[in-house]
């Protein structure tokens, strides 16, 4: 009985800490290199990772159900690329330097298409934009129900 009570208490504390951490949208360290992830995608498949890089291409679109999402490519100076998917329309543009946290997949299938090196973003942090140093946290909570950014 005591063991069961202890298990319940530890579980509740762990779950509450995880929920609080998810709500703040903090991006945990360490930040991995895009080159390292692209060179050995099997090692990171299905894991939550943080990456840092420059936005190469950006596309704002909606699902068939009308839910907004953002697709963009994150690159490093060596032209290694990771595709990123984020819910909502983020206030990012080509040339921004970002830190992105999410779940990595070495291959994502969508109908007949296969996409390699895909990151489903949980949190996106702008490091710099247009030569200015700026930090703001973007998460699905920062997007209004209409799909517009609140930031």
N, CA, C and O atoms as a GROMACS GRO file, in nm:
protein
  604
    1UNK      N    1   0.082  -0.120   0.000
    1UNK     CA    2   0.000   0.000   0.000
    1UNK      C    3   0.087   0.127   0.000
    1UNK      O    4   0.060   0.222  -0.072
    2UNK      N    5   0.192   0.124   0.083
    2UNK     CA    6   0.282   0.239   0.090
    2UNK      C    7   0.354   0.258  -0.043
    2UNK      O    8   0.372   0.370  -0.090
    3UNK      N    9   0.394   0.148  -0.103
    3UNK     CA   10   0.462   0.154  -0.232
    3UNK      C   11   0.371   0.212  -0.340
    3UNK      O   12   0.415   0.291  -0.424
    4UNK      N   13   0.245   0.173  -0.337
    4UNK     CA   14   0.148   0.225  -0.434
    4UNK      C   15   0.128   0.376  -0.414
    4UNK      O   16   0.122   0.450  -0.512
    5UNK      N   17   0.117   0.421  -0.290
    5UNK     CA   18   0.100   0.563  -0.260
    5UNK      C   19   0.221   0.643  -0.307
    5UNK      O   20   0.206   0.750  -0.366
    6UNK      N   21   0.339   0.590  -0.282
    6UNK     CA   22   0.461   0.656  -0.326
    6UNK      C   23   0.465   0.666  -0.478
    6UNK      O   24   0.505   0.770  -0.531
    7UNK      N   25   0.426   0.561  -0.547
    7UNK     CA   26   0.422   0.561  -0.693
    7UNK      C   27   0.326   0.668  -0.746
    7UNK      O   28   0.358   0.739  -0.841
    8UNK      N   29   0.210   0.679  -0.684
    8UNK     CA   30   0.110   0.778  -0.726
    8UNK      C   31   0.164   0.919  -0.705
    8UNK      O   32   0.147   1.004  -0.792
    9UNK      N   33   0.227   0.945  -0.593
    9UNK     CA   34   0.280   1.078  -0.563
    9UNK      C   35   0.390   1.115  -0.662
    9UNK      O   36   0.390   1.226  -0.716
   10UNK      N   37   0.481   1.023  -0.688
   10UNK     CA   38   0.589   1.050  -0.784
   10UNK      C   39   0.534   1.072  -0.923
   10UNK      O   40   0.582   1.159  -0.996
   11UNK      N   41   0.433   0.997  -0.962
   11UNK     CA   42   0.371   1.013  -1.094
   11UNK      C   43   0.305   1.149  -1.108
   11UNK      O   44   0.320   1.214  -1.211
   12UNK      N   45   0.232   1.192  -1.006
   12UNK     CA   46   0.164   1.321  -1.011
   12UNK      C   47   0.265   1.435  -1.020
   12UNK      O   48   0.247   1.528  -1.098
   13UNK      N   49   0.373   1.428  -0.942
   13UNK     CA   50   0.475   1.531  -0.946
   13UNK      C   51   0.542   1.535  -1.084
   13UNK      O   52   0.563   1.642  -1.139
   14UNK      N   53   0.574   1.419  -1.138
   14UNK     CA   54   0.638   1.414  -1.270
   14UNK      C   55   0.547   1.468  -1.378
   14UNK      O   56   0.592   1.543  -1.465
   15UNK      N   57   0.420   1.432  -1.375
   15UNK     CA   58   0.325   1.481  -1.476
   15UNK      C   59   0.304   1.631  -1.464
   15UNK      O   60   0.295   1.700  -1.565
   16UNK      N   61   0.294   1.683  -1.343
   16UNK     CA   62   0.273   1.827  -1.326
   16UNK      C   63   0.395   1.905  -1.371
   16UNK      O   64   0.381   2.013  -1.429
   17UNK      N   65   0.517   1.853  -1.346
   17UNK     CA   66   0.637   1.920  -1.392
   17UNK      C   67   0.642   1.920  -1.544
   17UNK      O   68   0.678   2.022  -1.605
   18UNK      N   69   0.606   1.809  -1.607
   18UNK     CA   70   0.606   1.801  -1.752
   18UNK      C   71   0.504   1.894  -1.814
   18UNK      O   72   0.532   1.958  -1.915
   19UNK      N   73   0.386   1.905  -1.754
   19UNK     CA   74   0.282   1.995  -1.804
   19UNK      C   75   0.326   2.140  -1.791
   19UNK      O   76   0.303   2.220  -1.882
   20UNK      N   77   0.388   2.175  -1.679
   20UNK     CA   78   0.433   2.312  -1.659
   20UNK      C   79   0.543   2.347  -1.758
   20UNK      O   80   0.545   2.458  -1.811
   21UNK      N   81   0.634   2.254  -1.783
   21UNK     CA   82   0.743   2.276  -1.877
   21UNK      C   83   0.689   2.293  -2.019
   21UNK      O   84   0.741   2.376  -2.094
   22UNK      N   85   0.585   2.217  -2.057
   22UNK     CA   86   0.528   2.226  -2.191
   22UNK      C   87   0.454   2.359  -2.210
   22UNK      O   88   0.454   2.413  -2.321
   23UNK      N   89   0.392   2.411  -2.106
   23UNK     CA   90   0.317   2.535  -2.118
   23UNK      C   91   0.408   2.655  -2.139
   23UNK      O   92   0.371   2.748  -2.210
   24UNK      N   93   0.528   2.653  -2.078
   24UNK     CA   94   0.617   2.767  -2.094
   24UNK      C   95   0.680   2.770  -2.232
   24UNK      O   96   0.724   2.876  -2.278
   25UNK      N   97   0.686   2.656  -2.300
   25UNK     CA   98   0.742   2.651  -2.434
   25UNK      C   99   0.893   2.666  -2.436
   25UNK      O  100   0.949   2.707  -2.538
   26UNK      N  101   0.960   2.634  -2.325
   26UNK     CA  102   1.104   2.647  -2.319
   26UNK      C  103   1.170   2.547  -2.413
   26UNK      O  104   1.123   2.435  -2.429
   27UNK      N  105   1.279   2.589  -2.474
   27UNK     CA  106   1.354   2.501  -2.562
   27UNK      C  107   1.474   2.448  -2.484
   27UNK      O  108   1.562   2.526  -2.446
   28UNK      N  109   1.477   2.318  -2.458
   28UNK     CA  110   1.584   2.263  -2.376
   28UNK      C  111   1.718   2.256  -2.449
   28UNK      O  112   1.723   2.250  -2.572
   29UNK      N  113   1.825   2.258  -2.371
   29UNK     CA  114   1.958   2.238  -2.427
   29UNK      C  115   1.987   2.090  -2.422
   29UNK      O  116   1.921   2.022  -2.343
   30UNK      N  117   2.076   2.033  -2.495
   30UNK     CA  118   2.165   2.098  -2.590
   30UNK      C  119   2.100   2.115  -2.726
   30UNK      O  120   2.009   2.040  -2.764
   31UNK      N  121   2.147   2.214  -2.798
   31UNK     CA  122   2.104   2.235  -2.936
   31UNK      C  123   2.199   2.155  -3.025
   31UNK      O  124   2.321   2.172  -3.016
   32UNK      N  125   2.143   2.070  -3.110
   32UNK     CA  126   2.224   1.986  -3.198
   32UNK      C  127   2.253   2.058  -3.329
   32UNK      O  128   2.183   2.152  -3.366
   33UNK      N  129   2.358   2.013  -3.398
   33UNK     CA  130   2.388   2.071  -3.528
   33UNK      C  131   2.302   2.002  -3.634
   33UNK      O  132   2.275   1.882  -3.625
   34UNK      N  133   2.260   2.078  -3.732
   34UNK     CA  134   2.180   2.021  -3.841
   34UNK      C  135   2.265   1.919  -3.917
   34UNK      O  136   2.214   1.814  -3.957
   35UNK      N  137   2.393   1.948  -3.935
   35UNK     CA  138   2.482   1.857  -4.006
   35UNK      C  139   2.488   1.721  -3.936
   35UNK      O  140   2.482   1.618  -4.002
   36UNK      N  141   2.499   1.721  -3.804
   36UNK     CA  142   2.505   1.596  -3.728
   36UNK      C  143   2.378   1.514  -3.740
   36UNK      O  144   2.384   1.391  -3.748
   37UNK      N  145   2.264   1.581  -3.741
   37UNK     CA  146   2.136   1.511  -3.752
   37UNK      C  147   2.116   1.456  -3.892
   37UNK      O  148   2.068   1.344  -3.909
   38UNK      N  149   2.153   1.533  -3.994
   38UNK     CA  150   2.137   1.490  -4.134
   38UNK      C  151   2.233   1.375  -4.167
   38UNK      O  152   2.197   1.286  -4.244
   39UNK      N  153   2.353   1.376  -4.110
   39UNK     CA  154   2.452   1.271  -4.137
   39UNK      C  155   2.412   1.136  -4.076
   39UNK      O  156   2.444   1.031  -4.132
   40UNK      N  157   2.342   1.139  -3.962
   40UNK     CA  158   2.301   1.012  -3.898
   40UNK      C  159   2.155   1.022  -3.851
   40UNK      O  160   2.129   1.026  -3.731
   41UNK      N  161   2.061   1.024  -3.946
   41UNK     CA  162   1.921   1.041  -3.909
   41UNK      C  163   1.863   0.926  -3.829
   41UNK      O  164   1.770   0.946  -3.751
   42UNK      N  165   1.915   0.804  -3.845
   42UNK     CA  166   1.863   0.690  -3.769
   42UNK      C  167   1.883   0.708  -3.619
   42UNK      O  168   1.800   0.663  -3.539
   43UNK      N  169   1.991   0.773  -3.581
   43UNK     CA  170   2.021   0.793  -3.439
   43UNK      C  171   1.920   0.887  -3.372
   43UNK      O  172   1.901   0.879  -3.250
   44UNK      N  173   1.856   0.974  -3.449
   44UNK     CA  174   1.765   1.072  -3.392
   44UNK      C  175   1.618   1.046  -3.427
   44UNK      O  176   1.531   1.121  -3.383
   45UNK      N  177   1.590   0.943  -3.504
   45UNK     CA  178   1.454   0.913  -3.549
   45UNK      C  179   1.360   0.893  -3.431
   45UNK      O  180   1.384   0.807  -3.345
   46UNK      N  181   1.252   0.972  -3.427
   46UNK     CA  182   1.151   0.961  -3.323
   46UNK      C  183   1.185   1.034  -3.194
   46UNK      O  184   1.105   1.032  -3.100
   47UNK      N  185   1.300   1.098  -3.186
   47UNK     CA  186   1.342   1.167  -3.064
   47UNK      C  187   1.308   1.315  -3.070
   47UNK      O  188   1.298   1.374  -3.177
   48UNK      N  189   1.291   1.373  -2.951
   48UNK     CA  190   1.272   1.518  -2.940
   48UNK      C  191   1.410   1.582  -2.936
   48UNK      O  192   1.494   1.547  -2.854
   49UNK      N  193   1.432   1.677  -3.028
   49UNK     CA  194   1.561   1.743  -3.038
   49UNK      C  195   1.543   1.893  -3.057
   49UNK      O  196   1.433   1.939  -3.090
   50UNK      N  197   1.649   1.968  -3.036
   50UNK     CA  198   1.652   2.112  -3.061
   50UNK      C  199   1.757   2.140  -3.167
   50UNK      O  200   1.869   2.090  -3.159
   51UNK      N  201   1.720   2.219  -3.267
   51UNK     CA  202   1.812   2.256  -3.375
   51UNK      C  203   1.816   2.408  -3.388
   51UNK      O  204   1.723   2.478  -3.347
   52UNK      N  205   1.923   2.458  -3.446
   52UNK     CA  206   1.939   2.601  -3.468
   52UNK      C  207   1.987   2.622  -3.610
   52UNK      O  208   2.079   2.554  -3.655
   53UNK      N  209   1.926   2.717  -3.681
   53UNK     CA  210   1.968   2.743  -3.818
   53UNK      C  211   1.894   2.860  -3.879
   53UNK      O  212   1.818   2.930  -3.813
   54UNK      N  213   1.918   2.878  -4.009
   54UNK     CA  214   1.862   2.989  -4.085
   54UNK      C  215   1.744   2.938  -4.168
   54UNK      O  216   1.750   2.829  -4.225
   55UNK      N  217   1.638   3.018  -4.174
   55UNK     CA  218   1.520   2.982  -4.254
   55UNK      C  219   1.553   3.002  -4.400
   55UNK      O  220   1.596   3.110  -4.442
   56UNK      N  221   1.533   2.896  -4.480
   56UNK     CA  222   1.564   2.900  -4.622
   56UNK      C  223   1.438   2.930  -4.703
   56UNK      O  224   1.436   3.027  -4.779
   57UNK      N  225   1.336   2.851  -4.688
   57UNK     CA  226   1.209   2.871  -4.757
   57UNK      C  227   1.097   2.865  -4.655
   57UNK      O  228   1.105   2.789  -4.558
   58UNK      N  229   0.992   2.945  -4.676
   58UNK     CA  230   0.878   2.944  -4.586
   58UNK      C  231   0.750   2.935  -4.667
   58UNK      O  232   0.738   2.998  -4.772
   59UNK      N  233   0.656   2.855  -4.618
   59UNK     CA  234   0.526   2.844  -4.683
   59UNK      C  235   0.417   2.839  -4.576
   59UNK      O  236   0.420   2.754  -4.488
   60UNK      N  237   0.321   2.930  -4.585
   60UNK     CA  238   0.207   2.934  -4.493
   60UNK      C  239   0.088   2.874  -4.566
   60UNK      O  240   0.056   2.916  -4.678
   61UNK      N  241   0.025   2.777  -4.505
   61UNK     CA  242  -0.086   2.708  -4.572
   61UNK      C  243  -0.189   2.661  -4.471
   61UNK      O  244  -0.175   2.684  -4.351
   62UNK      N  245  -0.291   2.595  -4.521
   62UNK     CA  246  -0.397   2.541  -4.435
   62UNK      C  247  -0.424   2.396  -4.472
   62UNK      O  248  -0.406   2.355  -4.586
   63UNK      N  249  -0.468   2.320  -4.373
   63UNK     CA  250  -0.505   2.181  -4.398
   63UNK      C  251  -0.641   2.176  -4.467
   63UNK      O  252  -0.706   2.279  -4.484
   64UNK      N  253  -0.682   2.058  -4.505
   64UNK     CA  254  -0.814   2.043  -4.567
   64UNK      C  255  -0.926   2.083  -4.472
   64UNK      O  256  -1.034   2.125  -4.515
   65UNK      N  257  -0.901   2.070  -4.342
   65UNK     CA  258  -1.000   2.108  -4.241
   65UNK      C  259  -0.994   2.257  -4.207
   65UNK      O  260  -1.070   2.305  -4.124
   66UNK      N  261  -0.904   2.330  -4.273
   66UNK     CA  262  -0.894   2.474  -4.252
   66UNK      C  263  -0.801   2.516  -4.140
   66UNK      O  264  -0.801   2.633  -4.101
   67UNK      N  265  -0.722   2.424  -4.086
   67UNK     CA  266  -0.631   2.459  -3.977
   67UNK      C  267  -0.499   2.511  -4.036
   67UNK      O  268  -0.441   2.447  -4.124
   68UNK      N  269  -0.452   2.627  -3.988
   68UNK     CA  270  -0.329   2.685  -4.044
   68UNK      C  271  -0.204   2.613  -3.995
   68UNK      O  272  -0.200   2.565  -3.882
   69UNK      N  273  -0.104   2.606  -4.081
   69UNK     CA  274   0.027   2.553  -4.042
   69UNK      C  275   0.134   2.618  -4.127
   69UNK      O  276   0.107   2.674  -4.233
   70UNK      N  277   0.257   2.608  -4.078
   70UNK     CA  278   0.372   2.668  -4.145
   70UNK      C  279   0.472   2.559  -4.179
   70UNK      O  280   0.504   2.474  -4.096
   71UNK      N  281   0.522   2.562  -4.302
   71UNK     CA  282   0.628   2.473  -4.348
   71UNK      C  283   0.749   2.558  -4.380
   71UNK      O  284   0.737   2.660  -4.448
   72UNK      N  285   0.867   2.517  -4.332
   72UNK     CA  286   0.988   2.589  -4.368
   72UNK      C  287   1.108   2.496  -4.362
   72UNK      O  288   1.104   2.390  -4.300
   73UNK      N  289   1.217   2.540  -4.428
   73UNK     CA  290   1.342   2.465  -4.426
   73UNK      C  291   1.441   2.539  -4.338
   73UNK      O  292   1.458   2.660  -4.348
   74UNK      N  293   1.506   2.463  -4.252
   74UNK     CA  294   1.610   2.517  -4.164
   74UNK      C  295   1.744   2.469  -4.217
   74UNK      O  296   1.763   2.348  -4.234
   75UNK      N  297   1.838   2.561  -4.243
   75UNK     CA  298   1.966   2.524  -4.301
   75UNK      C  299   2.082   2.571  -4.211
   75UNK      O  300   2.066   2.660  -4.128
   76UNK      N  301   2.197   2.511  -4.232
   76UNK     CA  302   2.318   2.556  -4.165
   76UNK      C  303   2.411   2.613  -4.272
   76UNK      O  304   2.379   2.606  -4.390
   77UNK      N  305   2.527   2.670  -4.233
   77UNK     CA  306   2.618   2.728  -4.333
   77UNK      C  307   2.667   2.627  -4.437
   77UNK      O  308   2.704   2.666  -4.547
   78UNK      N  309   2.667   2.498  -4.404
   78UNK     CA  310   2.711   2.395  -4.499
   78UNK      C  311   2.601   2.347  -4.590
   78UNK      O  312   2.618   2.247  -4.659
   79UNK      N  313   2.490   2.416  -4.593
   79UNK     CA  314   2.373   2.384  -4.677
   79UNK      C  315   2.305   2.252  -4.642
   79UNK      O  316   2.234   2.196  -4.725
   80UNK      N  317   2.325   2.202  -4.520
   80UNK     CA  318   2.249   2.087  -4.472
   80UNK      C  319   2.110   2.138  -4.434
   80UNK      O  320   2.096   2.247  -4.378
   81UNK      N  321   2.006   2.059  -4.465
   81UNK     CA  322   1.868   2.106  -4.449
   81UNK      C  323   1.783   2.008  -4.370
   81UNK      O  324   1.799   1.886  -4.378
   82UNK      N  325   1.690   2.067  -4.294
   82UNK     CA  326   1.587   1.990  -4.225
   82UNK      C  327   1.455   2.060  -4.255
   82UNK      O  328   1.445   2.182  -4.243
   83UNK      N  329   1.354   1.983  -4.292
   83UNK     CA  330   1.220   2.041  -4.313
   83UNK      C  331   1.150   2.050  -4.179
   83UNK      O  332   1.160   1.959  -4.097
   84UNK      N  333   1.078   2.160  -4.158
   84UNK     CA  334   1.010   2.182  -4.030
   84UNK      C  335   0.863   2.210  -4.056
   84UNK      O  336   0.827   2.284  -4.148
   85UNK      N  337   0.777   2.149  -3.973
   85UNK     CA  338   0.632   2.166  -3.977
   85UNK      C  339   0.591   2.222  -3.841
   85UNK      O  340   0.628   2.168  -3.738
   86UNK      N  341   0.513   2.331  -3.842
   86UNK     CA  342   0.465   2.390  -3.717
   86UNK      C  343   0.318   2.427  -3.731
   86UNK      O  344   0.276   2.477  -3.836
   87UNK      N  345   0.240   2.403  -3.627
   87UNK     CA  346   0.098   2.440  -3.628
   87UNK      C  347   0.086   2.591  -3.618
   87UNK      O  348   0.163   2.657  -3.548
   88UNK      N  349  -0.012   2.645  -3.690
   88UNK     CA  350  -0.035   2.790  -3.690
   88UNK      C  351   0.054   2.861  -3.789
   88UNK      O  352   0.150   2.804  -3.840
   89UNK      N  353   0.022   2.987  -3.816
   89UNK     CA  354   0.105   3.070  -3.903
   89UNK      C  355   0.203   3.146  -3.814
   89UNK      O  356   0.162   3.237  -3.742
   90UNK      N  357   0.330   3.111  -3.820
   90UNK     CA  358   0.432   3.175  -3.739
   90UNK      C  359   0.479   3.304  -3.805
   90UNK      O  360   0.475   3.316  -3.927
   91UNK      N  361   0.523   3.399  -3.724
   91UNK     CA  362   0.571   3.527  -3.780
   91UNK      C  363   0.720   3.516  -3.810
   91UNK      O  364   0.803   3.581  -3.746
   92UNK      N  365   0.753   3.432  -3.908
   92UNK     CA  366   0.892   3.415  -3.951
   92UNK      C  367   0.901   3.445  -4.099
   92UNK      O  368   0.801   3.448  -4.170
   93UNK      N  369   1.024   3.468  -4.144
   93UNK     CA  370   1.046   3.493  -4.287
   93UNK      C  371   1.183   3.440  -4.326
   93UNK      O  372   1.264   3.406  -4.240
   94UNK      N  373   1.207   3.433  -4.454
   94UNK     CA  374   1.335   3.385  -4.506
   94UNK      C  375   1.447   3.472  -4.451
   94UNK      O  376   1.438   3.595  -4.450
   95UNK      N  377   1.553   3.406  -4.404
   95UNK     CA  378   1.668   3.478  -4.350
   95UNK      C  379   1.671   3.485  -4.198
   95UNK      O  380   1.775   3.518  -4.142
   96UNK      N  381   1.560   3.454  -4.131
   96UNK     CA  382   1.558   3.455  -3.985
   96UNK      C  383   1.642   3.340  -3.930
   96UNK      O  384   1.647   3.232  -3.988
   97UNK      N  385   1.708   3.364  -3.818
   97UNK     CA  386   1.780   3.259  -3.747
   97UNK      C  387   1.692   3.210  -3.633
   97UNK      O  388   1.648   3.290  -3.550
   98UNK      N  389   1.667   3.078  -3.629
   98UNK     CA  390   1.574   3.022  -3.532
   98UNK      C  391   1.636   2.910  -3.451
   98UNK      O  392   1.734   2.847  -3.492
   99UNK      N  393   1.577   2.888  -3.334
   99UNK     CA  394   1.603   2.768  -3.256
   99UNK      C  395   1.469   2.696  -3.251
   99UNK      O  396   1.368   2.754  -3.211
  100UNK      N  397   1.468   2.568  -3.293
  100UNK     CA  398   1.344   2.492  -3.306
  100UNK      C  399   1.353   2.365  -3.223
  100UNK      O  400   1.454   2.294  -3.227
  101UNK      N  401   1.246   2.336  -3.148
  101UNK     CA  402   1.240   2.214  -3.067
  101UNK      C  403   1.121   2.131  -3.114
  101UNK      O  404   1.011   2.184  -3.132
  102UNK      N  405   1.143   2.001  -3.133
  102UNK     CA  406   1.033   1.915  -3.174
  102UNK      C  407   1.078   1.772  -3.194
  102UNK      O  408   1.191   1.735  -3.160
  103UNK      N  409   0.988   1.690  -3.250
  103UNK     CA  410   1.016   1.548  -3.274
  103UNK      C  411   1.067   1.531  -3.416
  103UNK      O  412   1.004   1.576  -3.512
  104UNK      N  413   1.182   1.464  -3.429
  104UNK     CA  414   1.248   1.443  -3.558
  104UNK      C  415   1.206   1.308  -3.617
  104UNK      O  416   1.196   1.208  -3.546
  105UNK      N  417   1.182   1.307  -3.747
  105UNK     CA  418   1.155   1.183  -3.822
  105UNK      C  419   1.251   1.178  -3.940
  105UNK      O  420   1.263   1.275  -4.014
  106UNK      N  421   1.319   1.064  -3.956
  106UNK     CA  422   1.411   1.053  -4.070
  106UNK      C  423   1.335   1.044  -4.201
  106UNK      O  424   1.386   1.083  -4.305
  107UNK      N  425   1.209   0.993  -4.196
  107UNK     CA  426   1.126   0.988  -4.316
  107UNK      C  427   0.980   1.003  -4.276
  107UNK      O  428   0.930   0.932  -4.189
  108UNK      N  429   0.913   1.097  -4.340
  108UNK     CA  430   0.771   1.122  -4.316
  108UNK      C  431   0.696   1.094  -4.444
  108UNK      O  432   0.730   1.148  -4.550
  109UNK      N  433   0.594   1.010  -4.437
  109UNK     CA  434   0.513   0.978  -4.555
  109UNK      C  435   0.381   1.053  -4.549
  109UNK      O  436   0.317   1.062  -4.444
  110UNK      N  437   0.342   1.105  -4.663
  110UNK     CA  438   0.215   1.174  -4.677
  110UNK      C  439   0.157   1.131  -4.811
  110UNK      O  440   0.205   1.174  -4.916
  111UNK      N  441   0.055   1.048  -4.807
  111UNK     CA  442  -0.003   0.986  -4.926
  111UNK      C  443   0.107   0.916  -5.006
  111UNK      O  444   0.169   0.823  -4.956
  112UNK      N  445   0.131   0.959  -5.129
  112UNK     CA  446   0.232   0.897  -5.214
  112UNK      C  447   0.370   0.961  -5.199
  112UNK      O  448   0.466   0.916  -5.262
  113UNK      N  449   0.380   1.065  -5.117
  113UNK     CA  450   0.504   1.140  -5.104
  113UNK      C  451   0.585   1.094  -4.984
  113UNK      O  452   0.530   1.052  -4.882
  114UNK      N  453   0.718   1.102  -4.998
  114UNK     CA  454   0.809   1.075  -4.887
  114UNK      C  455   0.895   1.199  -4.866
  114UNK      O  456   0.951   1.255  -4.960
  115UNK      N  457   0.904   1.242  -4.742
  115UNK     CA  458   0.988   1.355  -4.707
  115UNK      C  459   1.093   1.306  -4.609
  115UNK      O  460   1.062   1.236  -4.513
  116UNK      N  461   1.219   1.344  -4.634
  116UNK     CA  462   1.327   1.303  -4.546
  116UNK      C  463   1.365   1.417  -4.453
  116UNK      O  464   1.354   1.534  -4.488
  117UNK      N  465   1.410   1.380  -4.334
  117UNK     CA  466   1.459   1.474  -4.233
  117UNK      C  467   1.355   1.581  -4.200
  117UNK      O  468   1.370   1.698  -4.237
  118UNK      N  469   1.251   1.540  -4.130
  118UNK     CA  470   1.139   1.629  -4.096
  118UNK      C  471   1.134   1.647  -3.944
  118UNK      O  472   1.148   1.551  -3.869
  119UNK      N  473   1.112   1.772  -3.901
  119UNK     CA  474   1.097   1.804  -3.760
  119UNK      C  475   0.960   1.863  -3.737
  119UNK      O  476   0.925   1.964  -3.798
  120UNK      N  477   0.879   1.802  -3.650
  120UNK     CA  478   0.749   1.857  -3.614
  120UNK      C  479   0.771   1.947  -3.493
  120UNK      O  480   0.795   1.899  -3.382
  121UNK      N  481   0.764   2.078  -3.515
  121UNK     CA  482   0.801   2.176  -3.413
  121UNK      C  483   0.698   2.186  -3.301
  121UNK      O  484   0.577   2.193  -3.326
  122UNK      N  485   0.748   2.188  -3.180
  122UNK     CA  486   0.666   2.214  -3.061
  122UNK      C  487   0.685   2.357  -3.015
  122UNK      O  488   0.593   2.419  -2.961
  123UNK      N  489   0.806   2.411  -3.035
  123UNK     CA  490   0.837   2.550  -2.998
  123UNK      C  491   0.940   2.605  -3.095
  123UNK      O  492   1.030   2.534  -3.138
  124UNK      N  493   0.924   2.732  -3.130
  124UNK     CA  494   1.015   2.800  -3.222
  124UNK      C  495   1.057   2.932  -3.157
  124UNK      O  496   0.973   3.010  -3.113
  125UNK      N  497   1.188   2.954  -3.150
  125UNK     CA  498   1.241   3.076  -3.091
  125UNK      C  499   1.320   3.152  -3.196
  125UNK      O  500   1.410   3.096  -3.258
  126UNK      N  501   1.286   3.279  -3.217
  126UNK     CA  502   1.360   3.362  -3.312
  126UNK      C  503   1.484   3.415  -3.242
  126UNK      O  504   1.474   3.483  -3.139
  127UNK      N  505   1.601   3.384  -3.298
  127UNK     CA  506   1.727   3.430  -3.241
  127UNK      C  507   1.762   3.568  -3.296
  127UNK      O  508   1.794   3.659  -3.220
  128UNK      N  509   1.755   3.583  -3.429
  128UNK     CA  510   1.779   3.714  -3.488
  128UNK      C  511   1.699   3.728  -3.616
  128UNK      O  512   1.668   3.630  -3.684
  129UNK      N  513   1.667   3.851  -3.647
  129UNK     CA  514   1.587   3.881  -3.765
  129UNK      C  515   1.637   4.012  -3.824
  129UNK      O  516   1.651   4.111  -3.751
  130UNK      N  517   1.664   4.014  -3.952
  130UNK     CA  518   1.705   4.136  -4.025
  130UNK      C  519   1.822   4.208  -3.959
  130UNK      O  520   1.823   4.331  -3.950
  131UNK      N  521   1.919   4.132  -3.912
  131UNK     CA  522   2.038   4.194  -3.855
  131UNK      C  523   2.023   4.236  -3.709
  131UNK      O  524   2.122   4.275  -3.648
  132UNK      N  525   1.904   4.228  -3.653
  132UNK     CA  526   1.883   4.265  -3.513
  132UNK      C  527   1.883   4.140  -3.428
  132UNK      O  528   1.838   4.034  -3.472
  133UNK      N  529   1.932   4.151  -3.308
  133UNK     CA  530   1.923   4.039  -3.215
  133UNK      C  531   1.790   4.052  -3.140
  133UNK      O  532   1.762   4.154  -3.078
  134UNK      N  533   1.710   3.947  -3.147
  134UNK     CA  534   1.577   3.952  -3.088
  134UNK      C  535   1.538   3.813  -3.047
  134UNK      O  536   1.566   3.716  -3.118
  135UNK      N  537   1.474   3.800  -2.934
  135UNK     CA  538   1.429   3.670  -2.888
  135UNK      C  539   1.281   3.678  -2.855
  135UNK      O  540   1.240   3.760  -2.773
  136UNK      N  541   1.204   3.593  -2.918
  136UNK     CA  542   1.063   3.580  -2.881
  136UNK      C  543   1.026   3.434  -2.901
  136UNK      O  544   1.079   3.367  -2.989
  137UNK      N  545   0.937   3.387  -2.820
  137UNK     CA  546   0.898   3.247  -2.824
  137UNK      C  547   0.766   3.233  -2.897
  137UNK      O  548   0.669   3.301  -2.864
  138UNK      N  549   0.761   3.146  -2.996
  138UNK     CA  550   0.639   3.121  -3.070
  138UNK      C  551   0.596   2.978  -3.043
  138UNK      O  552   0.677   2.885  -3.054
  139UNK      N  553   0.472   2.960  -3.009
  139UNK     CA  554   0.419   2.827  -2.985
  139UNK      C  555   0.274   2.828  -3.030
  139UNK      O  556   0.220   2.935  -3.058
  140UNK      N  557   0.209   2.712  -3.040
  140UNK     CA  558   0.069   2.711  -3.079
  140UNK      C  559  -0.018   2.800  -2.990
  140UNK      O  560  -0.122   2.848  -3.035
  141UNK      N  561   0.023   2.822  -2.865
  141UNK     CA  562  -0.053   2.909  -2.775
  141UNK      C  563  -0.046   3.054  -2.820
  141UNK      O  564  -0.134   3.134  -2.786
  142UNK      N  565   0.057   3.091  -2.897
  142UNK     CA  566   0.074   3.228  -2.943
  142UNK      C  567  -0.004   3.257  -3.071
  142UNK      O  568   0.009   3.366  -3.127
  143UNK      N  569  -0.082   3.162  -3.116
  143UNK     CA  570  -0.161   3.178  -3.238
  143UNK      C  571  -0.308   3.183  -3.202
  143UNK      O  572  -0.357   3.096  -3.129
  144UNK      N  573  -0.378   3.282  -3.252
  144UNK     CA  574  -0.520   3.295  -3.221
  144UNK      C  575  -0.600   3.187  -3.294
  144UNK      O  576  -0.547   3.126  -3.387
  145UNK      N  577  -0.726   3.163  -3.256
  145UNK     CA  578  -0.807   3.064  -3.325
  145UNK      C  579  -0.823   3.093  -3.473
  145UNK      O  580  -0.846   3.002  -3.552
  146UNK      N  581  -0.813   3.220  -3.513
  146UNK     CA  582  -0.826   3.253  -3.655
  146UNK      C  583  -0.699   3.223  -3.733
  146UNK      O  584  -0.697   3.233  -3.856
  147UNK      N  585  -0.590   3.185  -3.660
  147UNK     CA  586  -0.467   3.152  -3.728
  147UNK      C  587  -0.366   3.265  -3.734
  147UNK      O  588  -0.256   3.246  -3.784
  148UNK      N  589  -0.402   3.382  -3.684
  148UNK     CA  590  -0.312   3.497  -3.685
  148UNK      C  591  -0.223   3.493  -3.562
  148UNK      O  592  -0.266   3.450  -3.455
  149UNK      N  593  -0.100   3.538  -3.577
  149UNK     CA  594  -0.007   3.545  -3.464
  149UNK      C  595  -0.050   3.652  -3.368
  149UNK      O  596  -0.094   3.759  -3.410
  150UNK      N  597  -0.040   3.626  -3.242
  150UNK     CA  598  -0.070   3.724  -3.139
  150UNK      C  599   0.054   3.806  -3.102
  150UNK      O  600   0.044   3.908  -3.034
  151UNK      N  601   0.170   3.760  -3.148
  151UNK     CA  602   0.295   3.829  -3.114
  151UNK      C  603   0.324   3.940  -3.210
  151UNK      O  604   0.425   4.009  -3.196
   0.00000   0.00000   0.00000
